[in-house]
Amino acid sequence: MKIILPDGSFKEFQIAEESIAIDLKCSAINSVEVLVAKNGRIILELDQIRNEDELNIIEIINGG
């Protein structure tokens, strides 16, 4: 599985099927501060991911 981080860098992992919430926790990414696109589509924390998926981590910017 390929994970593209907000800074444009990427990591590749081999995983057993799991939810995105578990993967973000293991990557030390706060799931409240990002959106995740799997193969080009925004997904939820409980969605399953597999090794053949490409995840794009999109940082949420907020402010006033």
QUIRA-V768664 format. One line per field, one symbol per residue. ss: DSSP state (@ for helix, = for strand, . for the rest). psi: psi as a letter, one per 30 degrees, with the letter a starting at -180 (. if undefined). burial: + if it has 9 or more other C-alpha atoms within 8 Angstrom, else -. A space follows every 10 residues. Layout:
ss=???
psi=???
burial=???
This chain:
ss=.===.....= ==.....==@ @@@@@@.... ...=====.. ===....==. ...======. ....
psi=kkkjlfgfll kklkllklle eeeeefghkj ffgllkkjhg kkllefkkll eflkkjkjkk kla.
burial=++++++---- -------+++ +-+++----- +--+++++-- --+-----++ +-++++++-- ----
